[in-house]
Amino acid sequence: MVGRTANEALRHHVEPLREVLQCITRMRLTQQGKQKPIVGVPYPIALNDMDPVPLRAETPLRFTV
């Protein structure tokens, strides 16, 4: 586990993804369910609750993660 707590470990893995996605869209990653993280339990992370988001470019393209 990277971090002293499960929350720190989750942040350590999610923050780089958030930073990368901010290059292409203004929308943010969110943790689904908002449960308190527990070591060894997978947690879904989604961009805009899986609804397509507009890209920062002047195109009609949308992106889903």
JOMO-V494154 format. One record per pair of residues at least 12 apart in sequence whose C-alpha atoms are under 8 Angstrom apart, sorted by sequence separation. I is the first residue (numbers start at 1). J is the second residue. If there is no record, write none. Layout:
{{I,J} {I,J}}
This chain:
{{31,43} {32,44} {52,64} {31,44} {32,45} {51,64} {31,45} {32,46} {50,64} {30,45} {31,46} {50,65} {29,45} {30,46} {29,46} {30,47} {32,49} {47,64} {29,47} {30,48} {47,65} {28,47} {29,48} {30,49} {46,65} {27,47} {28,48} {27,48} {27,53} {10,37} {25,53} {7,36} {25,54} {26,55} {7,37} {25,55} {26,56} {6,37} {24,55} {25,56} {6,38} {24,56} {6,39} {23,56} {24,57} {1,39}}
